Amino acid sequence: MTAAPPPPPVDVDPRLLEVLVCPVTRAPLFYDRARGELVSHTAKLAYPIRDGVPIMLPEEARSLADGE
Protein backbone atom coordinates (compact mmCIF):
# COMPACT_ATOMS: atom_id res chain seq x y z
CA MET A 1 0.00 0.00 0.00
CA THR A 2 1.35 3.47 -0.85
CA ALA A 3 1.23 6.50 1.41
CA ALA A 4 -1.51 9.03 0.80
CA PRO A 5 -0.37 12.07 -1.20
CA PRO A 6 0.08 15.28 0.79
CA PRO A 7 -2.88 17.66 0.80
CA PRO A 8 -2.80 20.53 -1.68
CA PRO A 9 -1.15 23.71 -0.37
CA VAL A 10 -3.45 25.86 1.70
CA ASP A 11 -3.05 29.56 2.36
CA VAL A 12 -3.23 30.48 6.02
CA ASP A 13 -3.92 34.00 7.24
CA PRO A 14 -0.55 35.48 8.30
CA ARG A 15 -2.23 37.16 11.29
CA LEU A 16 -3.34 33.73 12.49
CA LEU A 17 0.21 32.40 12.19
CA GLU A 18 1.44 35.28 14.37
CA VAL A 19 -0.77 34.29 17.31
CA LEU A 20 -0.74 30.49 17.13
CA VAL A 21 1.75 28.65 19.33
CA CYS A 22 2.36 24.99 20.04
CA PRO A 23 -0.18 23.81 22.64
CA VAL A 24 2.46 21.53 24.19
CA THR A 25 5.45 23.88 24.49
CA ARG A 26 3.98 27.33 23.76
CA ALA A 27 6.82 27.76 21.25
CA PRO A 28 6.30 29.45 17.86
CA LEU A 29 5.06 27.36 14.95
CA PHE A 30 6.46 27.33 11.44
CA TYR A 31 4.14 26.94 8.46
CA ASP A 32 5.06 24.15 6.03
CA ARG A 33 2.90 25.11 3.06
CA ALA A 34 3.93 22.11 0.96
CA ARG A 35 2.70 19.65 3.60
CA GLY A 36 -0.16 21.78 4.92
CA GLU A 37 1.14 21.63 8.49
CA LEU A 38 2.16 23.87 11.34
CA VAL A 39 5.45 22.58 12.71
CA SER A 40 6.73 22.79 16.27
CA HIS A 41 10.43 21.95 16.20
CA THR A 42 10.54 22.20 19.99
CA ALA A 43 7.84 19.55 20.51
CA LYS A 44 8.86 17.65 17.34
CA LEU A 45 5.23 17.69 16.19
CA ALA A 46 3.46 18.79 12.99
CA TYR A 47 -0.15 19.89 13.35
CA PRO A 48 -2.34 19.34 10.26
CA ILE A 49 -4.38 22.03 8.56
CA ARG A 50 -7.70 20.68 7.29
CA ASP A 51 -9.96 22.78 5.10
CA GLY A 52 -7.97 25.85 6.14
CA VAL A 53 -8.38 25.14 9.87
CA PRO A 54 -5.33 24.31 11.99
CA ILE A 55 -5.98 21.22 14.12
CA MET A 56 -4.08 22.09 17.30
CA LEU A 57 -4.63 18.83 19.17
CA PRO A 58 -1.47 16.95 20.14
CA GLU A 59 -3.19 13.61 19.50
CA GLU A 60 -3.86 14.70 15.89
CA ALA A 61 -0.26 15.85 15.32
CA ARG A 62 2.32 13.90 13.39
CA SER A 63 5.62 13.17 15.12
CA LEU A 64 8.57 14.62 13.26
CA ALA A 65 11.31 12.29 12.13
CA ASP A 66 14.90 13.09 13.04
CA GLY A 67 16.19 15.89 10.85
CA GLU A 68 12.77 17.23 9.88
Contact map, one row per residue, 1 for C-alpha under 8 A:
11100000000000000000000000000000000000000000000000000000000000000000
11110000000000000000000000000000000000000000000000000000000000000000
11111000000000000000000000000000000000000000000000000000000000000000
01111100000000000000000000000000000000000000000000000000000000000000
00111110000000000000000000000000000000000000000000000000000000000000
00011111000000000000000000000000011100000000000000000000000000000000
00001111100000000000000000000000001100000000000000000000000000000000
00000111110000000000000000000000011100000000000000000000000000000000
00000011111000000000000000000000111100000000000000000000000000000000
00000001111100000000000000000000100100000000000010110000000000000000
00000000111110000000000000000000100000000000000000010000000000000000
00000000011111011000000000000000000000000000000000010000000000000000
00000000001111111000000000000000000000000000000000000000000000000000
00000000000111111100000000000000000000000000000000000000000000000000
00000000000011111110000000000000000000000000000000000000000000000000
00000000000111111111000000000000000000000000000000000000000000000000
00000000000111111111000000001010000000000000000000000000000000000000
00000000000001111111000000000000000000000000000000000000000000000000
00000000000000111111100000000000000000000000000000000000000000000000
00000000000000011111110000011000000000000000000000000000000000000000
00000000000000000011111011111000000000000000000000000000000000000000
00000000000000000001111111111000000000010010000000000001000000000000
00000000000000000000111111000000000000000000000000000001110000000000
00000000000000000000011111000000000000000010000000000000010000000000
00000000000000000000111111100000000000000110000000000000000000000000
00000000000000000000111111110000000000000000000000000000000000000000
00000000000000000000110011111000000000010100000000000000000000000000
00000000000000000001110001111100000000010000000000000000000000000000
00000000000000001001110000111110000001111000000000000000000000000000
00000000000000000000000000011111000001110000000000000000000000000000
00000000000000001000000000001111100111100000000000000000000000000000
00000000000000000000000000000111111111100000000000000000000000000000
00000000111000000000000000000011111110000000000000000000000000000000
00000101100000000000000000000001111100000000000000000000000000000000
00000111100000000000000000000001111110000000000000000000000000000000
00000111110000000000000000000011111111000000000111000000000000000000
00000000000000000000000000000011101111100000011110000100000000000000
00000000000000000000000000001111000111110000011110000100000000000000
00000000000000000000000000001111000011111001111000000000000000000000
00000000000000000000010000111100000001111111110000000000000000000000
00000000000000000000000000001000000000111111100000000000000000000000
00000000000000000000000010100000000000011111100000000000000000000000
00000000000000000000010110000000000000011111100000000000000000000000
00000000000000000000000000000000000000111111110000000000000000111000
00000000000000000000000000000000000000111111111000000000010011110000
00000000000000000000000000000000000011110001111100000000000011110000
00000000000000000000000000000000000011100000111110000111110111000000
00000000000000000000000000000000000111000000011111000111000111000000
00000000010000000000000000000000000111000000001111111110000000000000
00000000000000000000000000000000000100000000000111111110000000000000
00000000010000000000000000000000000000000000000011111000000000000000
00000000011100000000000000000000000000000000000011111100000000000000
00000000000000000000000000000000000000000000000011111110000000000000
00000000000000000000000000000000000011000000001111011111000000000000
00000000000000000000000000000000000000000000001111001111100110000000
00000000000000000000011000000000000000000000001100000111110110000000
00000000000000000000001000000000000000000000001000000011111110000000
00000000000000000000001100000000000000000000101000000001111110000000
00000000000000000000000000000000000000000000000000000000111110000000
00000000000000000000000000000000000000000000001100000011111111000000
00000000000000000000000000000000000000000000111100000011111111100000
00000000000000000000000000000000000000000000111100000000000111110000
00000000000000000000000000000000000000000001110000000000000011111000
00000000000000000000000000000000000000000001110000000000000001111101
00000000000000000000000000000000000000000001000000000000000000111111
00000000000000000000000000000000000000000000000000000000000000011111
00000000000000000000000000000000000000000000000000000000000000001111
00000000000000000000000000000000000000000000000000000000000000011111
